[in-house]
């Protein structure tokens, strides 16, 4: 009976150490890469600034005419919906066109969506190869240069846990996935 109690105790310790993550179904487990980039306010945001909290990330660029206006609007809707619940997770939008998306351009773009900069940062200040590597190696999402300055990138939103692990991706174009993201954030925050 002593071994059973010990195993049960170890199992409980494991569950507690997992925190709220046990409350959501995950579909990824990728460690976040360290970074330090420039925000729309010309400040610095680093991976260290985001540790110890849950946060959401996506990829976009300001002169995208296809999916970015839709996903940015949906992220803004998510930010507002979460705020009504008293939740303010950090949101990080990585520009995939850093040579054009200066802090000033990002700030103007974000203002069209009424982004609340207290909890949403639009990042730049790196070269294309750096963001391509981050997208492909860390987030497991393709990113490529296309014709006429277009960038081919994914439309997923990602949930990152306080330990810096990307635990789940959601299709930013799918209403059901966005509702799931909303509910997952409510569970873990």
Backbone as a chain_set.jsonl record, in Angstrom:
{"seq": "XXXXXXXXXXXXXXXXXXXXXXXXXXXXXXXXXXXXXXXXXXXXXXXXXXXXXXXXXXXXXXXXXXXXXXXXXXXXXXXXXXXXXXXXXXXXXXXXXXXXXXXXXXXXXXXXXXXXXXXXXXXXXXXXXXXXXXXXXXXXXXXXXXXXXXXXXXXXXXXXXXXXXXXXXXXXXXXXXXXXXXXXXXXXX", "coords": {"N": [[0.828, -1.201, 0.0], [2.051, 1.209, 0.556], [3.609, 1.875, -1.694], [1.658, 2.43, -3.601], [0.419, 4.689, -2.524], [2.591, 6.441, -2.64], [3.024, 6.583, -5.423], [0.57, 7.729, -6.179], [0.772, 10.181, -4.836], [3.0, 11.281, -6.189], [1.853, 11.497, -8.727], [-0.132, 13.424, -8.216], [1.514, 15.626, -7.568], [2.718, 15.976, -10.059], [0.461, 16.738, -11.591], [-0.23, 19.179, -10.357], [2.065, 20.655, -10.876], [1.825, 21.007, -13.562], [0.033, 22.995, -13.785], [-2.55, 25.16, -14.989], [-2.587, 24.254, -17.563], [-3.313, 21.613, -17.845], [-5.987, 21.783, -18.067], [-6.681, 22.344, -20.65], [-6.817, 21.058, -23.981], [-3.949, 20.237, -25.684], [-2.045, 20.815, -28.736], [0.461, 21.158, -29.591], [3.948, 21.308, -28.693], [6.328, 23.07, -28.376], [9.362, 24.609, -27.633], [9.711, 28.06, -27.014], [11.701, 30.345, -28.809], [14.349, 32.43, -27.728], [14.097, 35.953, -27.906], [14.465, 39.434, -28.82], [12.945, 42.171, -29.756], [11.684, 45.05, -31.613], [9.004, 47.179, -30.728], [5.825, 48.61, -31.807], [5.859, 51.031, -30.574], [8.438, 51.734, -30.549], [9.842, 50.623, -28.502], [11.488, 48.004, -26.638], [10.703, 44.587, -26.745], [11.012, 41.513, -25.21], [11.531, 37.954, -25.083], [11.92, 37.268, -22.443], [10.383, 39.197, -21.154], [7.852, 38.202, -21.408], [7.732, 35.793, -20.152], [6.513, 33.641, -17.569], [3.829, 34.083, -17.822], [0.752, 33.524, -19.616], [0.489, 33.869, -23.142], [-0.38, 35.119, -26.446], [0.346, 34.603, -29.878], [0.941, 35.664, -33.287], [1.485, 35.877, -36.884], [1.985, 38.479, -39.258], [1.661, 41.135, -41.742], [1.782, 44.575, -42.747], [1.055, 45.498, -45.345], [-0.246, 43.41, -46.485], [-2.819, 42.079, -48.364], [-4.538, 40.01, -48.354], [-5.015, 37.764, -46.17], [-4.181, 38.984, -43.756], [-5.602, 41.435, -42.993], [-7.989, 40.258, -42.17], [-7.24, 38.377, -40.156], [-6.016, 40.097, -38.339], [-8.145, 41.749, -37.61], [-9.725, 39.824, -36.397], [-8.089, 39.108, -34.264], [-8.147, 41.505, -32.87], [-10.847, 41.545, -32.178], [-10.847, 39.316, -30.495], [-9.142, 40.255, -28.463], [-10.737, 42.322, -27.411], [-13.003, 40.875, -26.579], [-11.901, 39.199, -24.628], [-11.052, 41.166, -22.83], [-13.492, 42.109, -21.883], [-14.075, 40.07, -20.195], [-12.362, 40.563, -18.213], [-9.799, 39.772, -18.721], [-6.481, 40.015, -19.832], [-4.387, 38.936, -21.64], [-1.041, 38.996, -22.925], [-0.552, 39.876, -26.288], [1.171, 39.131, -29.197], [2.164, 40.23, -32.255], [4.03, 39.264, -34.858], [5.743, 40.888, -37.365], [6.108, 39.872, -40.714], [7.368, 41.216, -42.607], [9.696, 42.95, -42.064], [11.345, 44.909, -43.217], [9.716, 46.805, -44.388], [7.771, 47.269, -42.456], [8.044, 49.394, -40.24], [8.328, 50.694, -36.849], [6.602, 52.949, -36.789], [4.894, 52.53, -39.004], [3.708, 50.119, -38.233], [2.357, 50.979, -35.918], [0.472, 52.781, -36.941], [-0.996, 51.035, -38.592], [-2.022, 49.212, -36.669], [-3.621, 50.927, -35.21], [-5.843, 51.238, -36.799], [-7.312, 49.062, -36.166], [-8.033, 49.432, -33.621], [-6.303, 48.463, -31.652], [-5.301, 47.61, -28.386], [-2.592, 48.778, -26.956], [-1.578, 48.294, -24.463], [-1.639, 45.617, -23.991], [-1.05, 44.432, -26.397], [1.394, 43.887, -28.704], [3.104, 44.844, -31.636], [5.586, 43.582, -33.59], [8.875, 44.269, -34.894], [12.118, 45.003, -36.349], [14.141, 43.241, -37.06], [15.733, 41.034, -39.445], [14.437, 39.569, -42.525], [15.221, 36.884, -42.693], [15.617, 36.166, -40.04], [12.997, 36.275, -38.942], [11.808, 34.422, -40.582], [13.155, 32.097, -39.837], [12.328, 31.942, -37.137], [9.564, 31.582, -37.51], [9.459, 29.151, -38.99], [11.144, 27.272, -37.623], [10.523, 27.458, -34.879], [7.705, 27.963, -34.539], [6.782, 26.183, -36.369], [5.69, 26.86, -38.85], [5.267, 27.651, -42.221], [7.041, 30.158, -44.045], [7.607, 32.322, -46.615], [9.169, 34.324, -49.175], [7.311, 35.931, -51.663], [6.179, 36.769, -55.002], [6.219, 40.189, -56.106], [6.686, 41.46, -53.646], [5.061, 40.155, -51.83], [4.298, 38.044, -49.024], [4.253, 34.71, -48.108], [2.602, 33.224, -45.608], [1.563, 31.595, -42.537], [-1.739, 31.376, -41.018], [-2.257, 30.953, -38.409], [-3.004, 31.323, -34.892], [-1.245, 31.325, -31.829], [-0.904, 29.78, -28.662], [0.993, 30.367, -25.856], [2.588, 29.036, -23.056], [3.303, 29.854, -19.519], [5.863, 28.84, -19.096], [7.113, 29.195, -21.433], [6.511, 27.554, -23.583], [5.127, 26.702, -26.658], [1.971, 25.715, -26.773], [-0.377, 25.307, -28.138], [-2.015, 25.611, -31.308], [-4.189, 27.578, -33.322], [-6.51, 28.009, -35.929], [-6.599, 31.055, -37.352], [-8.487, 31.927, -39.112], [-10.764, 30.58, -38.695], [-13.833, 30.458, -37.178], [-14.731, 28.708, -35.152], [-12.309, 27.756, -34.083], [-11.317, 30.152, -33.055], [-13.159, 30.692, -31.065], [-12.598, 28.545, -29.429], [-9.966, 29.211, -28.68], [-10.499, 31.547, -27.2], [-12.001, 30.388, -25.074], [-10.069, 28.624, -24.062], [-8.118, 30.427, -23.123], [-9.6, 31.651, -21.105], [-9.771, 29.476, -19.371], [-7.116, 29.036, -18.549], [-6.129, 31.42, -17.506]], "CA": [[0.0, 0.0, 0.0], [2.936, 2.357, 0.602], [4.008, 2.232, -3.06], [0.487, 3.011, -4.268], [0.279, 6.051, -2.003], [3.697, 7.222, -3.181], [2.725, 6.833, -6.847], [-0.536, 8.673, -6.224], [1.309, 11.471, -4.434], [3.805, 11.768, -7.314], [0.914, 11.879, -9.781], [-0.728, 14.706, -7.821], [2.553, 16.648, -7.725], [2.839, 16.198, -11.499], [-0.703, 17.512, -12.049], [-0.132, 20.537, -9.834], [3.153, 21.342, -11.566], [1.378, 21.331, -14.921], [-0.777, 24.208, -13.705], [-3.819, 25.187, -15.697], [-2.448, 23.646, -18.888], [-4.026, 20.342, -17.835], [-7.387, 22.068, -18.328], [-6.924, 22.501, -22.083], [-6.219, 20.058, -24.857], [-2.858, 20.86, -26.44], [-1.716, 20.169, -30.009], [1.859, 21.478, -29.858], [4.842, 21.365, -27.537], [7.564, 23.611, -28.941], [9.931, 25.681, -26.809], [9.834, 29.369, -27.651], [13.058, 30.835, -28.989], [14.636, 33.721, -27.127], [14.115, 37.062, -28.86], [14.381, 40.805, -28.329], [12.591, 42.907, -30.956], [11.19, 46.416, -31.45], [7.543, 47.302, -30.787], [5.232, 49.732, -32.533], [6.193, 52.247, -29.821], [9.894, 51.843, -30.604], [10.381, 50.037, -27.282], [11.963, 46.639, -26.817], [9.971, 43.497, -26.099], [11.821, 40.301, -25.288], [10.926, 36.722, -24.583], [11.974, 37.336, -20.977], [9.27, 40.037, -20.701], [6.609, 37.449, -21.532], [7.785, 34.573, -19.341], [5.706, 33.577, -16.345], [2.43, 34.385, -18.112], [0.219, 32.994, -20.868], [0.397, 34.895, -24.171], [-0.862, 34.699, -27.768], [1.193, 35.14, -30.95], [0.607, 35.393, -34.684], [2.344, 36.499, -37.894], [1.224, 39.366, -40.135], [2.383, 42.301, -42.247], [0.822, 45.667, -42.924], [0.521, 45.689, -46.695], [-0.914, 42.179, -46.901], [-4.203, 42.375, -48.769], [-5.329, 38.78, -48.358], [-5.487, 37.254, -44.884], [-3.801, 39.782, -42.572], [-6.683, 42.274, -42.476], [-8.989, 39.412, -41.507], [-6.714, 37.831, -38.896], [-5.786, 41.202, -37.396], [-9.46, 42.119, -37.088], [-10.165, 38.761, -35.483], [-7.289, 39.226, -33.039], [-8.692, 42.663, -32.155], [-12.109, 41.091, -31.586], [-10.493, 38.439, -29.379], [-8.636, 41.102, -27.395], [-11.892, 43.004, -26.803], [-13.846, 39.877, -25.914], [-11.201, 38.805, -23.401], [-11.065, 42.31, -21.911], [-14.816, 42.136, -21.244], [-14.023, 39.044, -19.144], [-11.328, 40.975, -17.272], [-8.566, 39.07, -19.079], [-5.621, 40.833, -20.693], [-3.13, 38.261, -21.98], [-0.226, 39.692, -23.918], [-0.672, 39.434, -27.669], [2.355, 39.528, -29.943], [2.059, 40.041, -33.701], [5.336, 39.368, -35.496], [5.694, 41.268, -38.776], [6.939, 39.052, -41.593], [7.958, 42.139, -43.579], [10.317, 43.956, -41.205], [11.982, 46.003, -43.952], [8.689, 47.824, -44.63], [6.966, 47.495, -41.257], [8.741, 50.134, -39.195], [7.432, 50.931, -35.714], [5.57, 53.939, -37.132], [3.941, 51.87, -39.907], [2.951, 49.165, -37.421], [1.455, 51.689, -35.014], [-0.653, 53.283, -37.742], [-1.778, 49.863, -38.989], [-2.713, 48.695, -35.491], [-4.638, 51.889, -34.78], [-7.052, 50.989, -37.612], [-8.028, 47.951, -35.541], [-8.226, 49.809, -32.212], [-5.492, 47.587, -30.793], [-4.931, 48.143, -27.09], [-1.154, 48.543, -26.861], [-1.206, 47.85, -23.118], [-1.478, 44.16, -23.991], [-0.813, 43.919, -27.758], [2.603, 44.44, -29.313], [3.415, 44.528, -33.026], [7.043, 43.55, -33.534], [9.755, 44.42, -36.045], [13.477, 45.224, -35.862], [14.946, 42.073, -37.39], [15.702, 40.837, -40.89], [13.475, 38.551, -42.956], [15.735, 35.548, -42.389], [15.39, 35.93, -38.614], [11.579, 35.96, -38.711], [11.539, 33.176, -41.296], [13.654, 31.037, -38.973], [11.428, 31.866, -35.986], [8.305, 31.013, -37.977], [9.592, 27.763, -39.418], [11.793, 26.393, -36.655], [9.887, 27.502, -33.557], [6.254, 27.835, -34.647], [6.507, 25.127, -37.353], [4.821, 27.468, -39.858], [6.013, 28.095, -43.403], [7.124, 31.58, -44.362], [8.447, 32.47, -47.809], [8.981, 35.52, -49.99], [6.599, 35.687, -52.903], [6.333, 37.792, -56.037], [5.722, 41.549, -55.872], [6.78, 41.827, -52.237], [4.125, 39.427, -50.985], [4.87, 37.037, -48.134], [3.383, 33.565, -47.866], [2.743, 32.873, -44.189], [0.418, 30.924, -41.948], [-2.807, 32.191, -40.419], [-2.536, 30.432, -37.07], [-2.73, 32.001, -33.64], [-0.553, 30.361, -30.97], [-0.973, 30.004, -27.224], [2.274, 30.042, -25.241], [2.385, 28.943, -21.609], [4.259, 30.634, -18.716], [7.201, 28.263, -19.175], [7.661, 29.508, -22.739], [6.249, 26.459, -24.516], [3.96, 26.871, -27.536], [1.196, 24.519, -26.448], [-1.541, 25.075, -29.0], [-2.242, 26.512, -32.43], [-5.584, 27.75, -33.705], [-6.654, 28.627, -37.24], [-7.104, 32.411, -37.178], [-9.558, 32.177, -40.079], [-11.848, 29.673, -38.362], [-14.587, 30.978, -36.039], [-14.752, 27.715, -34.076], [-10.992, 27.773, -33.453], [-11.18, 31.391, -32.283], [-13.965, 30.507, -29.857], [-11.82, 27.625, -28.605], [-8.873, 30.0, -28.108], [-11.114, 32.374, -26.161], [-12.327, 29.541, -23.933], [-8.819, 28.128, -23.473], [-7.504, 31.513, -22.343], [-10.397, 31.776, -19.887], [-9.459, 28.363, -18.475], [-5.756, 29.058, -18.007], [-5.787, 32.718, -16.907]], "C": [[0.866, 1.256, 0.0], [3.353, 2.822, -0.784], [2.868, 2.899, -3.803], [0.292, 4.456, -3.811], [1.362, 6.966, -2.569], [3.455, 7.564, -4.656], [1.597, 7.855, -6.993], [-0.065, 10.076, -5.861], [2.148, 12.079, -5.549], [2.919, 12.222, -8.465], [0.265, 13.225, -9.46], [0.27, 15.853, -7.965], [2.721, 16.988, -9.198], [1.681, 17.06, -12.003], [-0.63, 18.959, -11.584], [0.959, 21.307, -10.57], [2.783, 21.706, -12.991], [0.545, 22.603, -14.924], [-2.067, 24.058, -14.487], [-3.766, 24.528, -17.067], [-3.194, 22.326, -18.969], [-5.496, 20.544, -18.17], [-7.702, 22.25, -19.81], [-6.256, 21.371, -22.853], [-5.168, 20.749, -25.707], [-2.636, 20.115, -27.755], [-0.29, 20.506, -30.462], [2.644, 21.38, -28.551], [6.215, 21.784, -28.042], [8.101, 24.715, -28.037], [10.091, 26.964, -27.614], [11.297, 29.777, -27.689], [13.21, 32.194, -28.322], [14.652, 34.799, -28.208], [14.096, 38.384, -28.118], [14.181, 41.676, -29.564], [11.999, 44.272, -30.597], [9.675, 46.457, -31.62], [7.129, 48.495, -31.639], [5.522, 51.067, -31.841], [7.692, 52.5, -29.763], [10.548, 51.438, -29.276], [10.888, 48.644, -27.613], [11.046, 45.683, -26.074], [10.799, 42.239, -26.296], [11.016, 39.116, -24.782], [10.884, 36.742, -23.055], [10.828, 38.173, -20.408], [7.958, 39.266, -20.648], [6.575, 36.186, -20.676], [6.932, 34.746, -18.093], [4.26, 34.001, -16.565], [2.035, 33.706, -19.418], [0.163, 34.138, -21.874], [0.037, 34.264, -25.514], [0.031, 35.342, -28.822], [0.583, 34.828, -32.317], [1.606, 36.111, -35.582], [1.474, 37.309, -38.838], [2.176, 40.349, -40.8], [1.385, 43.311, -42.764], [0.295, 45.839, -44.336], [-0.016, 44.402, -47.314], [-2.364, 42.522, -47.229], [-5.099, 41.154, -48.699], [-5.83, 38.45, -46.954], [-5.216, 38.168, -43.693], [-4.894, 40.739, -42.094], [-7.738, 41.467, -41.715], [-8.46, 38.918, -40.166], [-6.44, 38.934, -37.871], [-7.109, 41.668, -36.795], [-9.96, 41.076, -36.097], [-9.365, 38.778, -34.178], [-7.793, 40.403, -32.21], [-10.014, 42.295, -31.482], [-11.844, 40.204, -30.374], [-9.993, 39.259, -28.195], [-9.798, 41.79, -26.668], [-12.774, 42.042, -26.018], [-13.209, 39.416, -24.602], [-11.214, 39.932, -22.373], [-12.405, 42.419, -21.189], [-14.924, 41.102, -20.133], [-12.991, 39.395, -18.075], [-9.988, 40.311, -17.526], [-7.778, 39.896, -20.081], [-4.308, 40.11, -20.992], [-2.345, 39.104, -22.984], [-0.451, 39.041, -25.279], [0.537, 39.986, -28.408], [2.135, 39.195, -31.41], [3.429, 40.31, -34.308], [5.15, 39.778, -36.95], [6.617, 40.352, -39.572], [7.562, 39.9, -42.704], [8.648, 43.282, -42.83], [10.974, 45.105, -41.964], [10.991, 47.12, -44.27], [7.922, 48.208, -43.368], [7.814, 48.096, -40.141], [7.807, 50.291, -37.997], [6.292, 51.901, -36.05], [4.492, 53.322, -38.026], [3.079, 50.882, -39.126], [1.947, 49.864, -36.511], [0.233, 52.227, -35.769], [-1.577, 52.137, -38.15], [-2.632, 49.371, -37.819], [-3.823, 49.63, -35.031], [-5.937, 51.733, -35.581], [-7.908, 49.88, -37.015], [-8.296, 48.21, -34.065], [-7.492, 48.874, -31.26], [-5.16, 48.307, -29.494], [-3.461, 47.781, -26.855], [-0.693, 48.185, -25.449], [-0.969, 46.343, -23.091], [-1.243, 43.574, -25.388], [0.379, 44.645, -28.357], [2.755, 43.934, -30.737], [4.927, 44.664, -33.158], [7.715, 43.631, -34.899], [11.174, 44.544, -35.499], [14.393, 44.03, -36.047], [14.944, 41.945, -38.908], [14.746, 39.685, -41.239], [13.941, 37.144, -42.575], [15.514, 35.192, -40.913], [13.945, 35.534, -38.35], [11.191, 34.678, -39.439], [11.988, 31.983, -40.447], [12.744, 30.85, -37.759], [10.118, 31.186, -36.377], [8.435, 29.517, -38.244], [10.124, 26.839, -38.337], [11.074, 26.342, -35.309], [8.386, 27.25, -33.64], [5.815, 26.75, -35.637], [5.523, 25.601, -38.419], [5.676, 27.962, -41.029], [5.952, 29.604, -43.55], [8.086, 31.722, -45.531], [8.162, 33.799, -48.484], [8.264, 35.119, -51.271], [6.877, 36.793, -53.901], [5.742, 39.117, -55.568], [5.691, 41.91, -54.385], [5.819, 41.108, -51.317], [4.866, 38.379, -50.154], [3.831, 35.931, -47.932], [3.622, 33.101, -46.431], [1.471, 32.228, -43.685], [-0.565, 31.893, -41.306], [-3.125, 31.755, -38.988], [-2.252, 31.45, -35.982], [-2.156, 30.924, -32.715], [-0.704, 30.768, -29.514], [0.323, 29.486, -26.599], [2.097, 30.066, -23.726], [3.46, 29.723, -20.832], [5.687, 30.091, -18.728], [7.854, 28.543, -20.528], [7.517, 28.385, -23.746], [4.995, 26.807, -25.333], [3.146, 25.596, -27.384], [0.038, 24.261, -27.399], [-1.579, 26.085, -30.122], [-3.707, 26.456, -32.811], [-5.612, 28.415, -35.077], [-7.322, 29.989, -37.057], [-8.204, 32.791, -38.149], [-10.812, 31.378, -39.745], [-12.543, 30.134, -37.078], [-14.611, 29.998, -34.871], [-13.418, 27.671, -33.341], [-10.808, 29.022, -32.59], [-11.997, 31.324, -30.993], [-13.247, 29.56, -28.891], [-10.654, 28.347, -27.939], [-9.393, 30.876, -26.968], [-11.383, 31.55, -24.892], [-11.081, 28.973, -23.269], [-8.135, 29.197, -22.63], [-8.283, 31.717, -21.035], [-10.058, 30.673, -18.893], [-8.092, 28.521, -17.795], [-5.393, 30.356, -17.289], [-6.395, 32.876, -15.539]], "O": [[0.435, 2.285, -0.521], [3.443, 4.024, -1.034], [3.094, 3.842, -4.561], [0.029, 5.339, -4.627], [1.096, 8.112, -2.931], [3.659, 8.703, -5.076], [1.67, 8.746, -7.839], [-0.457, 11.051, -6.503], [2.024, 13.271, -5.831], [3.209, 13.23, -9.11], [0.129, 14.073, -10.342], [-0.09, 16.932, -8.435], [2.853, 18.159, -9.552], [1.897, 18.007, -12.758], [-0.941, 19.871, -12.351], [0.79, 22.492, -10.857], [3.369, 22.622, -13.568], [0.373, 23.224, -15.973], [-2.604, 22.958, -14.625], [-4.81, 24.271, -17.667], [-3.662, 21.948, -20.043], [-6.186, 19.587, -18.52], [-8.872, 22.303, -20.187], [-5.253, 20.808, -22.414], [-5.462, 21.738, -26.379], [-2.987, 18.942, -27.882], [0.109, 20.177, -31.579], [2.074, 21.372, -27.46], [7.139, 20.975, -28.128], [7.376, 25.654, -27.709], [10.552, 26.944, -28.756], [12.037, 29.579, -26.725], [12.292, 33.013, -28.356], [15.166, 34.574, -29.304], [13.753, 38.444, -26.937], [15.117, 41.9, -30.331], [11.837, 44.6, -29.421], [9.128, 45.847, -32.539], [7.957, 49.269, -32.118], [5.435, 52.121, -32.472], [8.16, 53.369, -29.027], [11.664, 51.858, -28.969], [10.732, 48.167, -28.737], [10.661, 45.927, -24.93], [11.234, 41.935, -27.407], [9.973, 39.264, -24.146], [9.916, 36.281, -22.451], [10.349, 37.898, -19.308], [7.048, 39.647, -19.913], [5.519, 35.58, -20.495], [6.675, 35.861, -17.638], [3.538, 34.253, -15.601], [2.894, 33.356, -20.228], [-0.175, 35.263, -21.506], [0.133, 33.05, -25.696], [0.429, 36.497, -28.678], [-0.176, 33.873, -32.481], [2.463, 36.857, -35.107], [0.367, 36.896, -39.185], [3.36, 40.395, -40.465], [0.279, 42.956, -43.171], [-0.835, 46.297, -44.505], [-0.215, 44.323, -48.526], [-3.045, 43.183, -46.445], [-6.298, 41.251, -48.958], [-6.948, 38.816, -46.592], [-5.958, 38.126, -42.712], [-5.102, 40.85, -40.886], [-8.306, 41.945, -40.733], [-9.147, 39.024, -39.151], [-6.613, 38.724, -36.671], [-7.182, 41.95, -35.599], [-10.552, 41.419, -35.073], [-9.909, 38.495, -33.111], [-7.862, 40.314, -30.984], [-10.265, 42.692, -30.344], [-12.522, 40.316, -29.352], [-10.371, 38.996, -27.053], [-9.824, 41.828, -25.438], [-13.234, 42.362, -24.922], [-13.895, 39.262, -23.592], [-11.369, 39.682, -21.178], [-12.449, 42.781, -20.014], [-15.757, 41.23, -19.236], [-12.769, 38.623, -17.143], [-9.13, 40.288, -16.643], [-8.33, 40.411, -21.053], [-3.236, 40.604, -20.644], [-2.926, 39.832, -23.789], [-0.528, 37.818, -25.398], [0.885, 41.158, -28.266], [1.944, 38.035, -31.773], [3.925, 41.436, -34.278], [4.463, 39.083, -37.698], [7.749, 40.085, -39.17], [8.198, 39.376, -43.618], [8.242, 44.438, -42.942], [11.144, 46.185, -41.397], [11.395, 48.275, -44.406], [7.476, 49.347, -43.231], [8.243, 47.399, -39.221], [6.608, 50.044, -38.121], [5.151, 51.689, -35.638], [3.304, 53.57, -37.821], [1.867, 50.813, -39.329], [0.819, 49.398, -36.35], [-0.895, 52.136, -35.286], [-2.799, 52.259, -38.062], [-3.831, 49.143, -37.975], [-4.848, 49.178, -34.519], [-7.012, 52.065, -35.084], [-9.095, 49.773, -37.324], [-8.735, 47.316, -33.342], [-8.001, 48.536, -30.192], [-4.782, 49.479, -29.506], [-3.131, 46.625, -26.59], [0.464, 47.811, -25.256], [-0.194, 45.846, -22.273], [-1.236, 42.353, -25.551], [0.37, 45.868, -28.498], [2.56, 42.75, -31.013], [5.488, 45.722, -32.875], [7.205, 43.137, -35.905], [11.421, 44.233, -34.334], [15.323, 43.833, -35.265], [14.224, 42.678, -39.586], [14.309, 38.935, -40.366], [13.128, 36.309, -42.178], [15.253, 34.034, -40.588], [13.683, 34.575, -37.624], [10.338, 33.929, -38.963], [11.279, 30.981, -40.353], [12.426, 29.719, -37.393], [9.623, 30.319, -35.657], [7.621, 28.719, -37.78], [9.608, 25.736, -38.156], [11.026, 25.29, -34.672], [7.851, 26.423, -32.901], [4.63, 26.434, -35.736], [4.64, 24.855, -38.842], [6.697, 28.618, -40.823], [4.95, 30.241, -43.225], [9.239, 31.297, -45.452], [7.059, 34.337, -48.382], [8.576, 34.096, -51.881], [7.721, 37.657, -53.661], [4.855, 39.137, -54.716], [4.771, 42.588, -53.926], [5.764, 41.419, -50.128], [5.929, 37.896, -50.544], [2.672, 36.205, -47.622], [4.713, 32.644, -46.089], [0.426, 32.306, -44.331], [-0.261, 33.065, -41.084], [-4.148, 32.148, -38.427], [-1.388, 32.316, -36.119], [-2.534, 29.756, -32.805], [-0.639, 31.95, -29.176], [0.701, 28.329, -26.786], [1.524, 31.008, -23.179], [4.425, 30.2, -21.43], [6.624, 30.819, -18.399], [9.008, 28.177, -20.751], [8.322, 28.277, -24.671], [3.951, 27.155, -24.781], [3.573, 24.523, -27.813], [-0.476, 23.144, -27.472], [-1.232, 27.252, -29.942], [-4.375, 25.435, -32.649], [-4.802, 29.303, -35.346], [-8.482, 30.064, -36.652], [-8.796, 33.864, -38.027], [-11.82, 31.491, -40.443], [-11.92, 30.194, -36.018], [-14.52, 30.416, -33.717], [-13.389, 27.563, -32.115], [-10.21, 28.954, -31.516], [-11.575, 31.836, -29.956], [-13.289, 29.757, -27.677], [-10.38, 28.122, -26.76], [-8.788, 30.933, -25.897], [-11.037, 31.964, -23.786], [-11.035, 28.85, -22.045], [-7.629, 28.906, -21.546], [-7.683, 31.93, -19.982], [-10.058, 30.914, -17.686], [-7.929, 28.185, -16.622], [-4.426, 30.377, -16.528], [-6.207, 33.908, -14.895]]}, "num_chains": 1, "name": "protein.A"}
